[in-house]
Amino acid sequence: MPAIPPKPWPTGLSDQLEPLVIRVLAPNPSPYTYTGTQTYVVGQEDGPDCAVIDPGPNDPAHINAIEGAIGERALRAIMCTHTHRDHSPAAAPLAERTGAPIVGCAPLVLQSDLPRADESFDTTYAPDRVLEDGEAMRGTGWTLTAVATPGHTSNHLCYALEESGALFTGDHVMGWSTSVVIPPDGDMGDYMASLEKLQAREDRVYHSAHGAAIEKPRQLVRGMIGHRRQRENQIVRLLGERARTAGEFIPDMYKGLDERLIAAAEMSVTAHLIDLEKRGAVSLDGDVWRTA
């Protein structure tokens, strides 16, 4: 996993990325959020209204910074890509302050004792309207269309800014690392299908929730698909040598891995194995995986 860059980071500042997009970085850096969650304010800078994408953690300073970026504009919608705790908890207090509706992904709370490599789910998220694939929110000079991209979570949405060709990708495609897919809600088959869906689009740039803007999105997605297929082939090859538990793949697949990331790697391997099992390529006997 890439190292977090040295400070200073633009935490709390309004950063104009393009005419219709301002970014505000939340103060929640970590090995799994990079320099923090990136909240986006979408709308004409001197226009009457705007939308907020991924308001981030419920941090008063961050919510104040979002309001500063909104300025005098009316907030038409608070839109979340998914409901991990680094993305959606600020939605409720921001809605209370502004009166704006919470619009976007469906609510999802998953209780699991499995080790995680990302944030757990936000129990406070309560949308006023859930967007289906292809549904849009509109304001003055801006249109945000929902693009359903399950995989990282089953409720994950991206948002296409029709006027500029930008796609807000949440955690599905990030500018610093590959997305974590953790069963039982994270689904590798869905994730790969969602990558293929984005590969078929012609978006100009991706603005993800963590990391830099992605200026060559189709090239990156093509590489991500290839990487996941290589991992899958590696798993099948190793199972051809002998049956093994999910944890027994790690020494062969992740040479020199930081011990803190072993649980995350095991969850990724498990996601691949479950997908292979659904396709009839492998089988599970107790906790031992073998070729079918």
C-alpha positions in Angstrom: 0.0 0.0 0.0 1.5 3.4 -1.0 2.9 5.6 1.8 0.9 8.7 2.7 2.8 11.8 1.3 4.4 14.2 3.8 2.5 17.3 4.9 1.3 19.9 4.3 -2.0 18.6 2.9 -4.8 21.0 1.9 -7.1 19.9 4.8 -10.1 22.1 5.2 -9.3 24.3 2.2 -11.5 24.9 -0.9 -9.6 23.7 -3.9 -11.1 24.5 -7.3 -10.4 21.5 -9.5 -12.4 22.6 -12.5 -15.1 25.2 -13.1 -17.9 23.1 -11.6 -15.9 21.3 -8.9 -14.5 22.3 -5.5 -12.7 19.8 -3.3 -12.5 19.9 0.5 -10.2 17.5 2.3 -11.4 16.1 5.6 -9.1 15.8 8.6 -9.2 11.9 8.7 -5.9 10.6 7.3 -5.1 7.0 7.9 -3.4 4.0 6.1 -6.8 3.3 4.5 -8.0 6.8 3.8 -4.7 8.2 2.5 -4.6 12.0 3.3 -8.3 11.9 4.2 -11.8 11.8 2.6 -12.3 14.2 -0.3 -15.6 15.9 -0.3 -16.8 17.6 -3.5 -19.0 20.6 -4.0 -20.5 20.6 -7.5 -22.1 23.7 -9.1 -21.2 27.0 -10.7 -19.0 29.1 -8.4 -21.3 32.1 -8.8 -24.5 30.1 -9.4 -27.5 29.8 -7.2 -27.2 26.2 -6.1 -24.9 23.2 -5.7 -24.6 19.6 -4.5 -22.2 18.0 -2.1 -20.7 14.5 -2.8 -19.4 12.4 0.1 -19.6 14.8 3.0 -17.3 12.6 5.0 -16.9 12.1 8.8 -19.0 13.9 11.3 -16.3 16.4 12.2 -17.5 20.0 13.0 -14.4 21.6 11.4 -14.9 19.7 8.2 -18.6 20.5 8.1 -17.7 24.2 8.6 -15.3 23.9 5.7 -17.9 22.4 3.5 -20.3 25.3 4.3 -17.5 27.7 3.5 -17.1 26.1 0.1 -20.9 26.2 -0.5 -20.9 29.9 0.3 -24.2 31.7 -0.5 -25.5 29.0 -2.8 -28.5 26.8 -1.9 -27.5 23.2 -1.3 -29.8 21.1 -3.4 -28.6 17.6 -2.4 -26.1 15.8 -0.1 -25.0 12.8 -2.2 -23.1 9.7 -0.8 -21.3 7.1 -2.8 -21.6 4.5 0.0 -22.1 4.3 3.7 -18.7 3.6 5.2 -18.0 5.9 8.2 -15.4 8.0 6.3 -18.0 9.0 3.7 -21.5 9.5 5.0 -21.8 10.5 8.7 -21.6 14.2 8.0 -24.7 13.9 5.8 -27.1 14.2 8.8 -25.6 17.2 10.5 -25.1 19.0 7.2 -28.7 18.3 6.2 -29.8 19.7 9.6 -27.8 22.9 9.1 -28.8 23.5 5.5 -32.2 21.8 5.1 -30.9 19.9 2.0 -32.1 16.4 1.3 -29.8 13.4 1.5 -29.9 11.7 -1.9 -27.9 8.8 -3.4 -27.0 5.4 -2.3 -29.2 3.0 -0.4 -28.7 2.6 3.4 -26.6 -0.4 4.4 -25.5 -1.5 7.8 -23.6 -4.8 8.0 -22.6 -6.4 11.3 -19.5 -8.6 10.9 -16.8 -9.9 13.2 -14.4 -10.4 10.3 -11.2 -8.3 10.3 -11.6 -5.1 8.3 -9.2 -3.1 6.2 -11.6 -0.2 5.8 -14.1 1.8 7.8 -17.2 0.0 9.2 -20.7 1.1 8.1 -22.4 4.3 9.1 -25.5 3.5 11.2 -26.8 7.1 11.1 -27.3 7.3 7.3 -30.9 7.8 6.4 -31.5 9.0 2.8 -34.5 11.0 1.7 -34.2 9.6 -1.8 -32.3 6.6 -3.2 -31.1 6.9 -6.7 -31.3 4.0 -9.1 -28.7 3.5 -11.9 -29.2 6.2 -14.5 -31.3 8.6 -12.2 -30.1 12.1 -12.0 -30.0 15.2 -9.7 -30.0 18.5 -11.4 -29.2 22.1 -10.6 -28.3 25.3 -12.4 -25.8 24.3 -15.0 -25.0 20.9 -13.4 -26.4 17.3 -13.7 -25.2 14.4 -11.6 -26.2 11.0 -12.9 -26.0 7.9 -10.7 -23.8 5.0 -12.0 -24.3 1.8 -10.0 -21.0 0.2 -9.2 -21.5 -2.5 -6.6 -18.4 -4.5 -5.4 -16.5 -2.5 -2.8 -20.0 -2.4 -1.1 -23.3 -3.6 -2.5 -24.7 0.0 -2.3 -21.9 1.8 -4.0 -22.7 4.5 -6.6 -20.5 6.7 -8.7 -21.8 10.1 -10.0 -21.3 11.4 -13.6 -21.1 15.2 -14.0 -22.6 15.4 -17.5 -21.5 18.9 -18.2 -17.8 18.3 -17.8 -17.3 14.5 -18.3 -16.0 14.0 -14.8 -17.0 10.9 -12.8 -16.9 10.9 -9.0 -15.8 7.3 -8.2 -15.9 7.2 -4.4 -13.9 4.1 -3.3 -14.6 2.1 -6.5 -11.6 3.5 -8.3 -9.2 5.6 -6.3 -6.2 7.8 -7.1 -3.8 6.1 -4.8 -4.6 2.4 -4.2 -6.9 -0.4 -5.3 -10.3 -0.8 -3.6 -10.7 -3.2 -0.8 -13.3 -5.9 -1.4 -14.4 -7.6 1.9 -17.0 -10.4 2.0 -19.8 -10.9 2.8 -21.0 -7.5 1.4 -18.0 -6.8 -0.8 -18.3 -9.0 -3.9 -15.5 -9.6 -6.3 -17.7 -10.7 -9.2 -19.8 -7.5 -8.8 -16.6 -5.4 -8.4 -15.1 -6.8 -11.7 -18.4 -6.3 -13.5 -18.5 -2.7 -12.3 -14.9 -2.1 -13.5 -15.9 -3.5 -16.9 -18.9 -1.1 -16.9 -16.6 1.9 -16.3 -14.2 0.7 -18.9 -17.0 0.9 -21.5 -17.7 4.5 -20.6 -15.8 7.6 -21.9 -15.4 9.7 -18.8 -12.7 12.4 -19.1 -11.4 12.3 -15.5 -12.2 10.5 -12.2 -12.4 12.4 -9.0 -12.1 9.7 -6.3 -12.7 9.9 -2.5 -9.0 9.4 -1.8 -6.0 10.5 -3.8 -5.3 12.6 -6.9 -7.5 13.1 -9.9 -7.2 10.3 -12.4 -6.5 11.9 -15.8 -6.3 8.6 -17.8 -9.2 6.7 -16.3 -9.8 4.0 -18.9 -6.1 3.2 -18.9 -6.1 2.8 -15.1 -9.3 0.7 -15.1 -7.8 -1.6 -17.7 -4.8 -2.1 -15.5 -6.9 -2.7 -12.5 -8.9 -5.4 -14.3 -5.6 -7.0 -15.5 -4.3 -7.0 -11.9 -7.3 -8.7 -10.5 -7.3 -11.3 -13.2 -3.6 -12.0 -12.5 -4.5 -12.5 -8.8 -7.3 -14.9 -9.8 -4.9 -16.9 -12.0 -2.3 -17.0 -9.2 -4.9 -18.4 -6.8 -6.0 -21.1 -9.3 -2.3 -22.1 -10.0 -1.5 -22.3 -6.2 -4.6 -24.5 -5.6 -3.4 -26.7 -8.4 -0.3 -27.4 -6.3 -2.2 -28.2 -3.2 -5.4 -27.4 -1.2 -5.0 -24.7 1.3 -6.8 -22.3 3.6 -7.2 -18.6 2.6 -4.4 -17.6 5.0 -2.0 -20.1 3.4 -2.1 -18.2 0.1 -0.5 -15.0 1.6 3.2 -16.0 1.8 3.2 -17.0 -1.9 1.1 -14.2 -3.2 2.3 -11.2 -1.1 6.1 -11.5 -0.6 7.4 -9.3 2.2 3.9 -8.0 3.2 3.7 -5.7 6.2 2.1 -7.7 9.0 -0.5 -5.0 9.5 -1.9 -5.7 6.1 -2.1 -9.5 6.3 -5.8 -9.5 7.3 -6.6 -7.2 4.4 -4.8 -9.5 2.0 -6.5 -12.5 3.3 -9.9 -10.9 2.8 -9.0 -10.0 -0.8 -8.0 -13.6 -1.5 -11.2 -14.8 0.2 -13.3 -12.5 -2.1 -11.6 -14.0 -5.1 -12.1 -17.6 -3.8 -15.8 -17.0 -3.2 -16.2 -15.6 -6.7 -14.4 -18.7 -8.2 -16.6 -20.9 -6.1 -19.7 -19.3 -7.5 -18.3 -20.0 -11.0 -17.7 -23.7 -10.1 -13.9 -23.4 -10.3 -13.1 -24.1 -6.7 -14.8 -25.7 -3.7 -14.6 -25.2 0.1 -14.3 -28.1 2.6 -14.4 -26.7 6.1 -11.9 -23.9 5.9 -9.8 -25.6 3.1 -10.1 -24.5 -0.5 -9.4 -26.9 -3.4 -9.9 -27.1 -7.1 -13.4 -28.3 -8.1 
